[in-house]
Amino acid sequence: MDLTLEQVTKALSAVVDPNTQVDLVAAKVIKNLKIHEGEVVFDVVLAYPSKSQFELIQKACIAAVSKLDGVKSVTVNMSMQIASHAVQRGVKLLPQVKNIIAIASGKGGVGKSTTAVNLALALAAEGASVGMLDADIYGPSLPMMLGISGRPESLSENSIEPMHGHGLQASSIGFLIEADNPMVWRGPMVTSALEQLLRQTNWQGLDYLIVDMPPGTGDIQLTLSQKVPVTGAVIVTTPQDIALLDARKGLKMFEKVGIPILGIVENMSTYVCPKCNNIENIFGSGGGEKMCKEYSVEFLGSLPLNLSIREQADSGCPTVVAEPNSIISEHYKAIARKVAIQIASMSKDMSSKFPNIVIQNT
């Protein structure tokens, strides 16, 4: 009896993606399935950055299909295809940018920028094309954290080229001013400058643009949330009650402008003494998870209060690059993967599928 496509498909339906908890057939990621004289060949195309997961899923597929009678060999080609997803109504997507992720906090001092840059690097490490926009005009930190110096090029009028650091494309007002030069600007000027950085930077084929939002929930943040085509937002907080109070305001702001909340990251969750290994909850415990339950959003993960995270960011070589195989880097990568999977499950942007309708008098 010859091996059939139905048999192979049934076998693959038992293979569950460990990240999405959905079997590969139900997820519709099996492509180009072919059988020839017992040789089975097919593609697995994942919808999120997943290079580190390829081998694991590939082995599971081969093991499942190899059990079938009549199978001589199994070839599984792993790849990923990241799509553009829908944003707020009335806001158009940027050319060359598929998805924009806002990293926000209700208040400063919770490690939002450090978290944002490490999440961007984690997505890039998994094979995505990633850019970063430093939206904090008053306190730009991206040049220091990515170890980038110099000025961006301008190859055409009213445009600048992104700077590059650790595989990321980057844009920041910090590349255009002296490091000690304060930005004494009112809100409308800041908003205008930020829109120019966003729209006049020649981003090149980005799967994700990470926007490091300024802290707070004032006029600038609200204006950006209404004008920037954001796929989803991540809220960074500490377990401390005061931080959570402000984080709730940030979450509600995004809800009001129709931006999905991808989840909450609890930063500085625990401190482990390097000498005695004693664990201290310096800023409290469980606050982030409690907030997730309260608002029915996903808890993306917690990150420790660790000296190396600060030192590596200050030195221009953040943790995910400095120690890619460390436990802390794995935390960042797991959080980034959850964010990408959340986006992959959202509605895709279909605006490019519709033709432009032109009405002419005849």
KOLTOR-631276 format. One record per residue (C-alpha): x, y, z; residue number from 0. Coordinates in nm, 4 decimals. Last residue first. Example, Ala and Ser with C-alpha at 12.3 -4.5 7.8 and 13.67 -1.06 7.14 Angstrom:
<tilums>
+----------+----------+----------+------+
!        u !        v !        w ! resi !
+----------+----------+----------+------+
!   1.3670 !  -0.1060 !   0.7140 !    1 !
!   1.2300 !  -0.4500 !   0.7800 !    0 !
+----------+----------+----------+------+
</tilums>
This chain:
<tilums>
+----------+----------+----------+------+
!        u !        v !        w ! resi !
+----------+----------+----------+------+
!  -1.6587 !   6.0788 !  -1.8300 !  361 !
!  -1.5916 !   6.2176 !  -1.4824 !  360 !
!  -1.3381 !   6.0043 !  -1.3047 !  359 !
!  -1.3583 !   5.8045 !  -0.9827 !  358 !
!  -1.0360 !   5.6281 !  -0.8832 !  357 !
!  -1.0515 !   5.3167 !  -0.6674 !  356 !
!  -0.7149 !   5.1944 !  -0.5415 !  355 !
!  -0.7086 !   4.8170 !  -0.5418 !  354 !
!  -0.7387 !   4.6177 !  -0.2169 !  353 !
!  -0.4745 !   4.3636 !  -0.1259 !  352 !
!  -0.2317 !   4.6233 !   0.0125 !  351 !
!  -0.4832 !   4.7140 !   0.2826 !  350 !
!  -0.5023 !   4.3548 !   0.4090 !  349 !
!  -0.3012 !   4.3939 !   0.7284 !  348 !
!  -0.3129 !   4.0608 !   0.9102 !  347 !
!  -0.5374 !   4.0034 !   1.2101 !  346 !
!  -0.3479 !   3.8949 !   1.5205 !  345 !
!  -0.2029 !   3.5495 !   1.5953 !  344 !
!   0.1394 !   3.6436 !   1.4563 !  343 !
!   0.1482 !   3.9466 !   1.6886 !  342 !
!   0.1034 !   3.7321 !   2.0001 !  341 !
!   0.3651 !   3.4917 !   1.8646 !  340 !
!   0.6107 !   3.7806 !   1.8226 !  339 !
!   0.5528 !   3.9001 !   2.1799 !  338 !
!   0.5913 !   3.5471 !   2.3178 !  337 !
!   0.9180 !   3.5061 !   2.1250 !  336 !
!   1.0491 !   3.8361 !   2.2636 !  335 !
!   0.9704 !   3.7193 !   2.6177 !  334 !
!   1.1506 !   3.3875 !   2.5642 !  333 !
!   1.4491 !   3.5689 !   2.4109 !  332 !
!   1.4734 !   3.8113 !   2.7034 !  331 !
!   1.4591 !   3.5263 !   2.9563 !  330 !
!   1.7171 !   3.3300 !   2.7553 !  329 !
!   1.9435 !   3.6348 !   2.7704 !  328 !
!   1.9122 !   3.6311 !   3.1513 !  327 !
!   2.0049 !   3.2614 !   3.1663 !  326 !
!   2.3182 !   3.3274 !   2.9611 !  325 !
!   2.3707 !   3.2013 !   2.6064 !  324 !
!   2.3852 !   3.5385 !   2.4310 !  323 !
!   2.6138 !   3.6962 !   2.6929 !  322 !
!   2.7270 !   4.0328 !   2.5532 !  321 !
!   2.4745 !   4.0377 !   2.2674 !  320 !
!   2.1587 !   3.9529 !   2.4642 !  319 !
!   2.3041 !   4.1422 !   2.7625 !  318 !
!   2.3506 !   4.4793 !   2.5946 !  317 !
!   2.6850 !   4.5866 !   2.4431 !  316 !
!   2.7060 !   4.9659 !   2.4478 !  315 !
!   2.8934 !   4.9832 !   2.7790 !  314 !
!   2.5956 !   5.1267 !   2.9659 !  313 !
!   2.3764 !   4.8375 !   2.8492 !  312 !
!   2.6358 !   4.5841 !   2.9656 !  311 !
!   2.6778 !   4.7456 !   3.3067 !  310 !
!   2.3047 !   4.7714 !   3.3715 !  309 !
!   2.2289 !   4.4104 !   3.2783 !  308 !
!   2.5427 !   4.2930 !   3.4627 !  307 !
!   2.4250 !   4.4385 !   3.7941 !  306 !
!   2.1111 !   4.2257 !   3.8036 !  305 !
!   1.7549 !   4.2984 !   3.9091 !  304 !
!   1.5899 !   3.9969 !   3.7509 !  303 !
!   1.3484 !   3.9798 !   3.4576 !  302 !
!   0.9908 !   3.8554 !   3.4612 !  301 !
!   0.7753 !   3.7142 !   3.1860 !  300 !
!   0.5197 !   3.7890 !   2.9169 !  299 !
!   0.2161 !   3.7981 !   3.1465 !  298 !
!  -0.0650 !   3.8067 !   2.8925 !  297 !
!  -0.3571 !   4.0454 !   2.9289 !  296 !
!  -0.6885 !   3.9928 !   3.1091 !  295 !
!  -0.6856 !   4.3340 !   3.2837 !  294 !
!  -0.6893 !   4.2158 !   3.6472 !  293 !
!  -0.5130 !   3.8897 !   3.5650 !  292 !
!  -0.2281 !   4.0796 !   3.3997 !  291 !
!  -0.2101 !   4.3230 !   3.6940 !  290 !
!  -0.1703 !   4.0331 !   3.9375 !  289 !
!   0.1055 !   3.8863 !   3.7223 !  288 !
!   0.2938 !   4.2173 !   3.7264 !  287 !
!   0.2566 !   4.2668 !   4.1015 !  286 !
!   0.3747 !   3.9186 !   4.1961 !  285 !
!   0.6558 !   4.0340 !   4.4211 !  284 !
!   0.7791 !   4.3447 !   4.6006 !  283 !
!   1.0432 !   4.5909 !   4.4802 !  282 !
!   1.3356 !   4.4343 !   4.6670 !  281 !
!   1.2119 !   4.0769 !   4.6347 !  280 !
!   1.5302 !   3.9259 !   4.7777 !  279 !
!   1.6863 !   3.5904 !   4.6903 !  278 !
!   1.9934 !   3.4766 !   4.8902 !  277 !
!   2.2650 !   3.3398 !   4.6637 !  276 !
!   2.5263 !   3.4107 !   4.9372 !  275 !
!   2.7867 !   3.6127 !   4.7486 !  274 !
!   2.6106 !   3.7053 !   4.4222 !  273 !
!   2.2933 !   3.8060 !   4.6106 !  272 !
!   1.9983 !   3.7229 !   4.3869 !  271 !
!   1.7604 !   4.0125 !   4.3279 !  270 !
!   1.4064 !   3.9506 !   4.2073 !  269 !
!   1.1529 !   4.1168 !   3.9789 !  268 !
!   1.3666 !   4.4009 !   3.8479 !  267 !
!   1.1408 !   4.4029 !   3.5388 !  266 !
!   0.7885 !   4.2620 !   3.5129 !  265 !
!   0.6963 !   4.2497 !   3.1462 !  264 !
!   0.3308 !   4.2976 !   3.0527 !  263 !
!   0.1504 !   4.1791 !   2.7424 !  262 !
!   0.0663 !   4.2350 !   2.3786 !  261 !
!  -0.1732 !   4.5185 !   2.4628 !  260 !
!  -0.3726 !   4.5942 !   2.1471 !  259 !
!  -0.3838 !   4.9583 !   2.0294 !  258 !
!  -0.7350 !   5.1009 !   1.9955 !  257 !
!  -0.6677 !   5.4577 !   2.1109 !  256 !
!  -0.8440 !   5.4114 !   2.4460 !  255 !
!  -0.6783 !   5.0738 !   2.5081 !  254 !
!  -0.3352 !   5.2266 !   2.4633 !  253 !
!  -0.4107 !   5.4884 !   2.7294 !  252 !
!  -0.5556 !   5.2250 !   2.9637 !  251 !
!  -0.2282 !   5.0311 !   2.9592 !  250 !
!  -0.0229 !   5.3425 !   3.0300 !  249 !
!  -0.2489 !   5.4323 !   3.3225 !  248 !
!  -0.2166 !   5.0796 !   3.4614 !  247 !
!   0.1615 !   5.1117 !   3.4410 !  246 !
!   0.1375 !   5.4223 !   3.6605 !  245 !
!  -0.0228 !   5.2335 !   3.9494 !  244 !
!   0.2037 !   4.9370 !   3.8832 !  243 !
!   0.5117 !   5.1544 !   3.9348 !  242 !
!   0.3743 !   5.2834 !   4.2664 !  241 !
!   0.2837 !   4.9305 !   4.3807 !  240 !
!   0.6346 !   4.7955 !   4.3139 !  239 !
!   0.6448 !   4.4764 !   4.1050 !  238 !
!   0.8392 !   4.6647 !   3.8364 !  237 !
!   0.6809 !   4.7701 !   3.5087 !  236 !
!   0.7203 !   4.7345 !   3.1337 !  235 !
!   0.4069 !   4.7508 !   2.9162 !  234 !
!   0.4277 !   4.6007 !   2.5667 !  233 !
!   0.2223 !   4.7589 !   2.2909 !  232 !
!   0.0751 !   4.6321 !   1.9647 !  231 !
!   0.0680 !   4.6809 !   1.5889 !  230 !
!   0.1327 !   5.0549 !   1.6139 !  229 !
!   0.0796 !   5.2828 !   1.3138 !  228 !
!   0.2073 !   5.6104 !   1.4706 !  227 !
!  -0.0425 !   5.8974 !   1.4726 !  226 !
!  -0.2791 !   5.8182 !   1.7622 !  225 !
!  -0.0278 !   5.6532 !   1.9939 !  224 !
!   0.2201 !   5.9299 !   1.9193 !  223 !
!  -0.0339 !   6.1961 !   2.0169 !  222 !
!  -0.1136 !   6.0132 !   2.3425 !  221 !
!   0.2525 !   5.9774 !   2.4342 !  220 !
!   0.3241 !   6.3433 !   2.3659 !  219 !
!   0.0130 !   6.4662 !   2.5504 !  218 !
!   0.0928 !   6.2794 !   2.8701 !  217 !
!   0.1020 !   5.9128 !   2.9647 !  216 !
!   0.4466 !   5.8726 !   3.1201 !  215 !
!   0.7846 !   5.7443 !   3.0087 !  214 !
!   0.9052 !   5.8135 !   2.6537 !  213 !
!   0.8372 !   5.5253 !   2.4138 !  212 !
!   1.1133 !   5.2937 !   2.2925 !  211 !
!   0.9665 !   5.2069 !   1.9539 !  210 !
!   1.0655 !   4.8624 !   1.8261 !  209 !
!   1.0303 !   4.8319 !   1.4490 !  208 !
!   0.9629 !   4.4741 !   1.3444 !  207 !
!   0.9862 !   4.2817 !   1.0172 !  206 !
!   1.1920 !   4.5645 !   0.8730 !  205 !
!   1.2753 !   4.5853 !   0.5027 !  204 !
!   1.5100 !   4.8849 !   0.5057 !  203 !
!   1.4104 !   5.1882 !   0.7113 !  202 !
!   1.4927 !   5.5108 !   0.5306 !  201 !
!   1.4327 !   5.7449 !   0.8249 !  200 !
!   1.1953 !   6.0210 !   0.7199 !  199 !
!   0.8792 !   5.8699 !   0.8695 !  198 !
!   0.9909 !   5.7837 !   1.2222 !  197 !
!   1.2498 !   6.0550 !   1.2739 !  196 !
!   1.0121 !   6.3124 !   1.1240 !  195 !
!   0.7291 !   6.1943 !   1.3479 !  194 !
!   0.9603 !   6.2312 !   1.6459 !  193 !
!   1.0585 !   6.5850 !   1.5559 !  192 !
!   0.6928 !   6.6863 !   1.5133 !  191 !
!   0.5947 !   6.5343 !   1.8486 !  190 !
!   0.8837 !   6.7083 !   2.0222 !  189 !
!   0.7980 !   7.0442 !   1.8636 !  188 !
!   0.4311 !   7.0068 !   1.9609 !  187 !
!   0.5265 !   6.9225 !   2.3230 !  186 !
!   0.7567 !   7.2156 !   2.3973 !  185 !
!   1.1303 !   7.1982 !   2.3442 !  184 !
!   1.4351 !   7.2517 !   2.5639 !  183 !
!   1.6240 !   6.9477 !   2.4330 !  182 !
!   1.9372 !   6.9484 !   2.6487 !  181 !
!   2.2800 !   6.9257 !   2.4754 !  180 !
!   2.5143 !   6.7003 !   2.6739 !  179 !
!   2.5316 !   6.4219 !   2.4133 !  178 !
!   2.5600 !   6.6632 !   2.1208 !  177 !
!   2.2697 !   6.6449 !   1.8795 !  176 !
!   2.1762 !   6.4482 !   1.5654 !  175 !
!   2.2504 !   6.0888 !   1.6699 !  174 !
!   2.0719 !   6.1458 !   2.0014 !  173 !
!   1.7571 !   6.2370 !   1.8092 !  172 !
!   1.7395 !   5.8637 !   1.7527 !  171 !
!   1.7172 !   5.6152 !   1.4650 !  170 !
!   1.8422 !   5.2576 !   1.4645 !  169 !
!   1.8750 !   4.9591 !   1.2316 !  168 !
!   1.9787 !   4.6585 !   1.4387 !  167 !
!   2.2528 !   4.4041 !   1.3615 !  166 !
!   2.4623 !   4.4849 !   1.6692 !  165 !
!   2.4508 !   4.8574 !   1.5833 !  164 !
!   2.3517 !   5.0336 !   1.2634 !  163 !
!   2.2459 !   5.3924 !   1.1950 !  162 !
!   1.9386 !   5.4498 !   0.9820 !  161 !
!   1.9751 !   5.6643 !   0.6704 !  160 !
!   1.8240 !   6.0117 !   0.6734 !  159 !
!   1.5544 !   6.1743 !   0.4625 !  158 !
!   1.4270 !   6.5220 !   0.3775 !  157 !
!   1.6460 !   6.5604 !   0.0687 !  156 !
!   1.8333 !   6.2500 !  -0.0397 !  155 !
!   2.1358 !   6.0500 !   0.0705 !  154 !
!   2.1373 !   6.1872 !   0.4244 !  153 !
!   2.3934 !   6.0039 !   0.6354 !  152 !
!   2.3526 !   5.9531 !   1.0099 !  151 !
!   2.5994 !   6.1199 !   1.2488 !  150 !
!   2.8703 !   5.9570 !   1.4569 !  149 !
!   2.8642 !   5.7119 !   1.7464 !  148 !
!   2.6846 !   5.3837 !   1.8094 !  147 !
!   2.7479 !   5.1685 !   2.1187 !  146 !
!   2.3964 !   5.0226 !   2.1076 !  145 !
!   2.3114 !   5.1358 !   2.4626 !  144 !
!   2.4899 !   5.4683 !   2.4230 !  143 !
!   2.3232 !   5.5657 !   2.0953 !  142 !
!   1.9828 !   5.4411 !   2.2237 !  141 !
!   1.9695 !   5.6602 !   2.5349 !  140 !
!   1.7733 !   5.9643 !   2.4199 !  139 !
!   1.6497 !   6.1713 !   2.7160 !  138 !
!   1.4282 !   6.4595 !   2.6025 !  137 !
!   1.3449 !   6.3068 !   2.2641 !  136 !
!   1.2463 !   5.9709 !   2.4118 !  135 !
!   1.1091 !   5.8062 !   2.0975 !  134 !
!   1.4281 !   5.6110 !   2.0265 !  133 !
!   1.3284 !   5.4131 !   1.7193 !  132 !
!   1.4711 !   5.0634 !   1.6894 !  131 !
!   1.4871 !   4.8401 !   1.3824 !  130 !
!   1.4620 !   4.4647 !   1.3373 !  129 !
!   1.4995 !   4.2152 !   1.0526 !  128 !
!   1.4062 !   3.8845 !   1.2147 !  127 !
!   1.6342 !   3.5810 !   1.2438 !  126 !
!   1.5971 !   3.4700 !   1.6061 !  125 !
!   1.8949 !   3.6858 !   1.7091 !  124 !
!   1.7110 !   3.9859 !   1.5611 !  123 !
!   1.4118 !   3.9214 !   1.7867 !  122 !
!   1.6451 !   3.8960 !   2.0884 !  121 !
!   1.8247 !   4.2172 !   1.9890 !  120 !
!   1.4925 !   4.4039 !   1.9830 !  119 !
!   1.3972 !   4.2518 !   2.3196 !  118 !
!   1.7336 !   4.3611 !   2.4612 !  117 !
!   1.6847 !   4.7161 !   2.3327 !  116 !
!   1.3342 !   4.7438 !   2.4773 !  115 !
!   1.4269 !   4.5988 !   2.8182 !  114 !
!   1.7112 !   4.8463 !   2.8566 !  113 !
!   1.4779 !   5.1278 !   2.7529 !  112 !
!   1.2012 !   5.0219 !   2.9940 !  111 !
!   1.4232 !   4.9737 !   3.2986 !  110 !
!   1.1633 !   5.0814 !   3.5559 !  109 !
!   1.3129 !   5.4263 !   3.6189 !  108 !
!   1.0524 !   5.6329 !   3.4387 !  107 !
!   0.6771 !   5.6051 !   3.4777 !  106 !
!   0.3715 !   5.4621 !   3.3025 !  105 !
!   0.5838 !   5.2349 !   3.0926 !  104 !
!   0.6031 !   5.1709 !   2.7207 !  103 !
!   0.7561 !   4.9501 !   2.4528 !  102 !
!   0.5643 !   5.0195 !   2.1316 !  101 !
!   0.5855 !   4.7449 !   1.8687 !  100 !
!   0.5626 !   4.8423 !   1.5021 !   99 !
!   0.5031 !   4.5722 !   1.2416 !   98 !
!   0.5733 !   4.5365 !   0.8696 !   97 !
!   0.8048 !   4.8348 !   0.8117 !   96 !
!   0.9397 !   4.8973 !   0.4584 !   95 !
!   0.6764 !   5.1645 !   0.3860 !   94 !
!   0.5004 !   5.2744 !   0.7036 !   93 !
!   0.1501 !   5.1470 !   0.7676 !   92 !
!  -0.1410 !   5.3879 !   0.7408 !   91 !
!  -0.3437 !   5.5138 !   1.0373 !   90 !
!  -0.7215 !   5.5501 !   0.9942 !   89 !
!  -0.8072 !   5.2556 !   1.2157 !   88 !
!  -0.5285 !   5.1505 !   1.4484 !   87 !
!  -0.2947 !   4.8765 !   1.3191 !   86 !
!  -0.3387 !   4.5485 !   1.1291 !   85 !
!  -0.0531 !   4.3046 !   1.0834 !   84 !
!   0.2290 !   4.2761 !   0.8338 !   83 !
!   0.3531 !   3.9203 !   0.7865 !   82 !
!   0.6614 !   3.7340 !   0.9088 !   81 !
!   0.7597 !   3.4280 !   0.7062 !   80 !
!   0.9803 !   3.1699 !   0.8719 !   79 !
!   1.1817 !   2.8763 !   0.7425 !   78 !
!   1.2442 !   2.5068 !   0.8058 !   77 !
!   1.2851 !   2.2542 !   0.5241 !   76 !
!   1.1956 !   1.9040 !   0.6421 !   75 !
!   1.3280 !   1.6051 !   0.4490 !   74 !
!   1.2038 !   1.2605 !   0.5497 !   73 !
!   1.3446 !   0.9354 !   0.4121 !   72 !
!   1.2355 !   0.5798 !   0.3336 !   71 !
!   0.8772 !   0.5942 !   0.4610 !   70 !
!   0.6773 !   0.2867 !   0.3655 !   69 !
!   0.5136 !   0.2306 !   0.7004 !   68 !
!   0.4817 !   0.5476 !   0.9090 !   67 !
!   0.7096 !   0.5936 !   1.2100 !   66 !
!   0.9410 !   0.8225 !   1.0086 !   65 !
!   0.6650 !   1.0849 !   0.9891 !   64 !
!   0.6543 !   1.1585 !   1.3643 !   63 !
!   1.0322 !   1.1428 !   1.4194 !   62 !
!   1.1031 !   1.3692 !   1.1204 !   61 !
!   0.8500 !   1.6256 !   1.2408 !   60 !
!   0.9857 !   1.6260 !   1.5983 !   59 !
!   1.3415 !   1.6649 !   1.4680 !   58 !
!   1.2413 !   1.9662 !   1.2562 !   57 !
!   1.0569 !   2.1250 !   1.5481 !   56 !
!   1.3638 !   2.1098 !   1.7743 !   55 !
!   1.6070 !   2.2059 !   1.4973 !   54 !
!   1.4081 !   2.5135 !   1.3945 !   53 !
!   1.3441 !   2.6532 !   1.7420 !   52 !
!   1.6585 !   2.8685 !   1.7669 !   51 !
!   1.5750 !   3.0241 !   1.4304 !   50 !
!   1.2235 !   3.1187 !   1.5424 !   49 !
!   1.1142 !   3.4670 !   1.4505 !   48 !
!   0.7329 !   3.4297 !   1.4119 !   47 !
!   0.4997 !   3.3018 !   1.1392 !   46 !
!   0.6599 !   2.9590 !   1.1002 !   45 !
!   0.6984 !   2.7971 !   0.7577 !   44 !
!   0.7497 !   2.4202 !   0.7799 !   43 !
!   0.8338 !   2.2860 !   0.4350 !   42 !
!   0.7797 !   1.9364 !   0.3004 !   41 !
!   0.9572 !   1.6315 !   0.1562 !   40 !
!   0.8712 !   1.2656 !   0.2051 !   39 !
!   1.0679 !   0.9974 !   0.0166 !   38 !
!   0.8760 !   0.6706 !   0.0047 !   37 !
!   0.8699 !   0.6496 !  -0.3736 !   36 !
!   0.7832 !   1.0190 !  -0.4113 !   35 !
!   0.5798 !   1.2080 !  -0.1535 !   34 !
!   0.5281 !   1.5843 !  -0.1520 !   33 !
!   0.4092 !   1.8392 !   0.1057 !   32 !
!   0.4569 !   2.1927 !  -0.0273 !   31 !
!   0.3651 !   2.3713 !   0.2982 !   30 !
!   0.3003 !   2.2736 !   0.6595 !   29 !
!   0.2418 !   2.5912 !   0.8650 !   28 !
!  -0.1384 !   2.5686 !   0.8701 !   27 !
!  -0.1572 !   2.6104 !   1.2490 !   26 !
!  -0.4003 !   2.3179 !   1.2625 !   25 !
!  -0.1453 !   2.1077 !   1.0737 !   24 !
!   0.1481 !   2.2140 !   1.2913 !   23 !
!  -0.0233 !   2.1409 !   1.6211 !   22 !
!  -0.0886 !   2.4429 !   1.8444 !   21 !
!   0.0879 !   2.4930 !   2.1802 !   20 !
!   0.2261 !   2.8231 !   2.0422 !   19 !
!   0.5834 !   2.7842 !   2.1665 !   18 !
!   0.6126 !   2.4047 !   2.1862 !   17 !
!   0.4731 !   2.3715 !   1.8307 !   16 !
!   0.2760 !   2.0461 !   1.8552 !   15 !
!   0.3461 !   1.7472 !   1.6324 !   14 !
!   0.0487 !   1.5088 !   1.6427 !   13 !
!  -0.1052 !   1.6733 !   1.3363 !   12 !
!   0.2139 !   1.5744 !   1.1540 !   11 !
!   0.1142 !   1.2090 !   1.1621 !   10 !
!  -0.2300 !   1.2901 !   1.0228 !    9 !
!  -0.0719 !   1.4926 !   0.7420 !    8 !
!   0.1612 !   1.2061 !   0.6554 !    7 !
!  -0.1262 !   0.9608 !   0.6382 !    6 !
!  -0.3428 !   1.1989 !   0.4344 !    5 !
!  -0.0591 !   1.2594 !   0.1871 !    4 !
!  -0.0527 !   0.8876 !   0.1161 !    3 !
!   0.2068 !   0.6086 !   0.1448 !    2 !
!   0.1438 !   0.3348 !  -0.1068 !    1 !
!   0.0000 !   0.0000 !   0.0000 !    0 !
+----------+----------+----------+------+
</tilums>
